[in-house]
Amino acid sequence: MNYKYNNMKYKHLFLSVIFCLFYSQLNFAQLNPKPKPKPKLWDKMYVGGNLGLQFGTITDIEVSPHVGYYIYPRWSAGVGISYKYRNQKAFSNYSFYYPSYKTNIYGYNIFTTLTLIKDLGKTLGVGNGISIIGHVQYESLSLEKKYFKVSSTDTEGRFWVNSFLVGGGIRQMMGQRSSTYILVLWDLNETIESLYASPIFKFGFDF
């Protein structure tokens, strides 16, 4: 009987020690959680772009890829390149005659985007993932003088037109990283030689 009693006593003591060790480790883990790993550079970057198609008297095909970086979860900035093919058919408008031409337009842009209201759809009860965003963009485009340089008689070569675009729009999340957006922008540097006429509508995607 003494042997069985001692054996039972040691068994209880062993289980008590195991429980104490487990409980202490559990408390330590709760009080000292493991630090979250720092996000890698790629985790804070995204790629995307704008696509545009217009057919008719003026045919425009636009491809503008970009790469961005999240400075903060709601604030990002990036750079992109722009290419547009334009084919205009000859037409007249009152006393003006516009000849036909084909041209390639290209350039670059620098932009920043800020999420002003996140998950607007959830607040309104119409679904998740809808956000209101603000957008600021500087864009420089190279145009052919003979088609766009109306303030000069020099028609040889190309020249650069700079635009400062400000506005905002709606972003719809399609997944954890992918989204689509629609922007309405105004050119604060609009001139007679500007390629755009405000307001400017842009449709794009990020992932």
BANUMI-368706 format. One line per field, with one value per residue (C-alpha): x, y, z; residue in three letters; residue number from 1. Coordinates in steps of 0.5 Angstrom, whole numbers, plus 2048, in hexadecimal, padded with zeros to 3 digits. Layout:
// residues N
px: X / ...
py: Y / ...
pz: Z / ...
code: ala / ...
pos: NUM / ...
// end
This chain:
// residues 207
px: 800 / 806 / 809 / 802 / 801 / 808 / 807 / 801 / 804 / 809 / 805 / 800 / 807 / 809 / 802 / 802 / 809 / 807 / 801 / 805 / 80A / 804 / 800 / 807 / 808 / 801 / 801 / 808 / 806 / 800 / 804 / 80A / 807 / 80B / 80D / 809 / 80E / 810 / 80C / 811 / 812 / 80E / 808 / 808 / 808 / 803 / 802 / 7FC / 7FB / 7F5 / 7F2 / 7EE / 7EB / 7E7 / 7E4 / 7E1 / 7E4 / 7E9 / 7EC / 7F0 / 7F4 / 7F7 / 7FB / 7FE / 802 / 804 / 808 / 806 / 808 / 804 / 807 / 802 / 7FC / 7F7 / 7FD / 801 / 805 / 808 / 80A / 808 / 809 / 803 / 802 / 7FD / 7FB / 7F7 / 7F3 / 7EF / 7EB / 7EA / 7E4 / 7E1 / 7DE / 7DA / 7E0 / 7E6 / 7E8 / 7EC / 7F1 / 7F2 / 7F8 / 7FB / 800 / 803 / 803 / 808 / 80A / 80B / 807 / 808 / 802 / 7FF / 7F9 / 7F5 / 7F0 / 7EB / 7E5 / 7E6 / 7E1 / 7DB / 7D7 / 7D7 / 7D5 / 7CF / 7CD / 7CE / 7D5 / 7DC / 7E2 / 7E0 / 7E4 / 7E4 / 7EB / 7EF / 7F4 / 7FA / 7FE / 803 / 803 / 808 / 806 / 80A / 806 / 808 / 808 / 805 / 7FE / 7FE / 803 / 7FE / 802 / 808 / 809 / 80E / 80C / 812 / 813 / 810 / 80E / 80C / 806 / 805 / 7FF / 7FD / 7F7 / 7F3 / 7ED / 7EA / 7E5 / 7E3 / 7E7 / 7E4 / 7E8 / 7E8 / 7EC / 7F2 / 7F6 / 7F2 / 7EE / 7EA / 7E9 / 7E6 / 7E9 / 7E6 / 7EC / 7ED / 7F3 / 7F6 / 7FB / 7F6 / 7F8 / 7F6 / 7FB / 7F9 / 7F7 / 7F1 / 7EB / 7E9 / 7E5 / 7EA / 7E7 / 7EC / 7EA / 7F0 / 7F2 / 7F7 / 7F9
py: 800 / 805 / 804 / 805 / 80B / 80E / 80C / 810 / 816 / 817 / 816 / 81C / 820 / 81F / 821 / 827 / 829 / 828 / 82C / 832 / 832 / 832 / 838 / 83C / 83B / 83D / 844 / 845 / 845 / 849 / 84E / 84E / 84D / 84B / 852 / 852 / 851 / 857 / 857 / 856 / 85C / 858 / 857 / 85F / 860 / 85F / 85F / 862 / 867 / 86A / 868 / 86C / 86B / 870 / 86F / 873 / 87A / 879 / 873 / 872 / 86C / 86D / 869 / 86C / 867 / 869 / 866 / 869 / 868 / 869 / 86E / 86D / 868 / 86E / 872 / 870 / 873 / 870 / 872 / 86F / 870 / 872 / 870 / 872 / 871 / 876 / 876 / 87C / 87C / 882 / 886 / 88D / 891 / 897 / 89B / 897 / 891 / 88C / 887 / 880 / 87E / 878 / 879 / 876 / 879 / 877 / 879 / 878 / 87A / 87A / 879 / 879 / 876 / 876 / 872 / 877 / 873 / 86B / 866 / 86B / 865 / 862 / 868 / 869 / 862 / 861 / 85C / 85C / 85F / 866 / 86C / 873 / 875 / 87C / 87C / 881 / 880 / 883 / 881 / 883 / 881 / 882 / 884 / 885 / 88D / 88C / 88A / 88D / 893 / 899 / 89E / 89E / 89D / 898 / 891 / 88D / 888 / 887 / 88B / 88A / 88C / 88B / 88A / 88A / 886 / 886 / 883 / 87C / 876 / 870 / 869 / 862 / 85D / 856 / 852 / 853 / 857 / 858 / 85E / 862 / 86A / 86F / 876 / 87D / 882 / 889 / 88C / 892 / 894 / 893 / 898 / 898 / 893 / 88E / 887 / 886 / 88A / 88B / 887 / 881 / 87A / 874 / 86C / 868 / 862 / 860 / 859
pz: 800 / 802 / 7FB / 7F7 / 7FB / 7FA / 7F3 / 7F2 / 7F6 / 7F1 / 7EC / 7EE / 7F0 / 7E9 / 7E6 / 7EA / 7E8 / 7E1 / 7E2 / 7E5 / 7DF / 7DA / 7DE / 7DF / 7D7 / 7D5 / 7D9 / 7D7 / 7D0 / 7D1 / 7D5 / 7D0 / 7C9 / 7C3 / 7BF / 7B8 / 7B3 / 7AF / 7A8 / 7A2 / 79D / 798 / 79D / 79D / 795 / 790 / 789 / 784 / 77F / 77B / 774 / 76F / 769 / 765 / 75E / 759 / 755 / 75A / 75C / 762 / 765 / 76C / 770 / 777 / 77B / 782 / 789 / 78F / 797 / 79D / 7A2 / 7A7 / 7A6 / 7A3 / 79F / 799 / 794 / 78E / 787 / 780 / 778 / 773 / 76C / 767 / 760 / 75D / 756 / 754 / 74E / 74A / 74C / 74C / 752 / 750 / 74C / 74F / 74B / 74F / 74A / 74B / 74F / 753 / 758 / 75E / 765 / 76B / 772 / 779 / 77F / 787 / 78B / 793 / 795 / 79C / 79E / 7A1 / 7A3 / 7A4 / 7A3 / 7A2 / 79F / 7A6 / 7A9 / 7A4 / 7A4 / 79D / 79D / 79F / 79C / 799 / 79B / 799 / 797 / 796 / 790 / 78E / 788 / 784 / 77C / 777 / 770 / 769 / 763 / 75C / 75A / 754 / 757 / 75E / 75E / 75C / 760 / 75B / 753 / 755 / 752 / 753 / 759 / 75F / 766 / 76D / 770 / 778 / 77B / 783 / 784 / 78A / 78C / 78F / 78E / 790 / 792 / 792 / 795 / 791 / 796 / 79B / 796 / 790 / 78F / 789 / 789 / 786 / 786 / 784 / 784 / 782 / 77E / 782 / 77D / 777 / 771 / 76A / 768 / 76E / 76B / 770 / 772 / 779 / 77C / 77A / 77C / 77D / 77E / 781 / 785 / 78A / 78D
code: met / asn / tyr / lys / tyr / asn / asn / met / lys / tyr / lys / his / leu / phe / leu / ser / val / ile / phe / cys / leu / phe / tyr / ser / gln / leu / asn / phe / ala / gln / leu / asn / pro / lys / pro / lys / pro / lys / pro / lys / leu / trp / asp / lys / met / tyr / val / gly / gly / asn / leu / gly / leu / gln / phe / gly / thr / ile / thr / asp / ile / glu / val / ser / pro / his / val / gly / tyr / tyr / ile / tyr / pro / arg / trp / ser / ala / gly / val / gly / ile / ser / tyr / lys / tyr / arg / asn / gln / lys / ala / phe / ser / asn / tyr / ser / phe / tyr / tyr / pro / ser / tyr / lys / thr / asn / ile / tyr / gly / tyr / asn / ile / phe / thr / thr / leu / thr / leu / ile / lys / asp / leu / gly / lys / thr / leu / gly / val / gly / asn / gly / ile / ser / ile / ile / gly / his / val / gln / tyr / glu / ser / leu / ser / leu / glu / lys / lys / tyr / phe / lys / val / ser / ser / thr / asp / thr / glu / gly / arg / phe / trp / val / asn / ser / phe / leu / val / gly / gly / gly / ile / arg / gln / met / met / gly / gln / arg / ser / ser / thr / tyr / ile / leu / val / leu / trp / asp / leu / asn / glu / thr / ile / glu / ser / leu / tyr / ala / ser / pro / ile / phe / lys / phe / gly / phe / asp / phe
pos: 1 / 2 / 3 / 4 / 5 / 6 / 7 / 8 / 9 / 10 / 11 / 12 / 13 / 14 / 15 / 16 / 17 / 18 / 19 / 20 / 21 / 22 / 23 / 24 / 25 / 26 / 27 / 28 / 29 / 30 / 31 / 32 / 33 / 34 / 35 / 36 / 37 / 38 / 39 / 40 / 41 / 42 / 43 / 44 / 45 / 46 / 47 / 48 / 49 / 50 / 51 / 52 / 53 / 54 / 55 / 56 / 57 / 58 / 59 / 60 / 61 / 62 / 63 / 64 / 65 / 66 / 67 / 68 / 69 / 70 / 71 / 72 / 73 / 74 / 75 / 76 / 77 / 78 / 79 / 80 / 81 / 82 / 83 / 84 / 85 / 86 / 87 / 88 / 89 / 90 / 91 / 92 / 93 / 94 / 95 / 96 / 97 / 98 / 99 / 100 / 101 / 102 / 103 / 104 / 105 / 106 / 107 / 108 / 109 / 110 / 111 / 112 / 113 / 114 / 115 / 116 / 117 / 118 / 119 / 120 / 121 / 122 / 123 / 124 / 125 / 126 / 127 / 128 / 129 / 130 / 131 / 132 / 133 / 134 / 135 / 136 / 137 / 138 / 139 / 140 / 141 / 142 / 143 / 144 / 145 / 146 / 147 / 148 / 149 / 150 / 151 / 152 / 153 / 154 / 155 / 156 / 157 / 158 / 159 / 160 / 161 / 162 / 163 / 164 / 165 / 166 / 167 / 168 / 169 / 170 / 171 / 172 / 173 / 174 / 175 / 176 / 177 / 178 / 179 / 180 / 181 / 182 / 183 / 184 / 185 / 186 / 187 / 188 / 189 / 190 / 191 / 192 / 193 / 194 / 195 / 196 / 197 / 198 / 199 / 200 / 201 / 202 / 203 / 204 / 205 / 206 / 207
// end
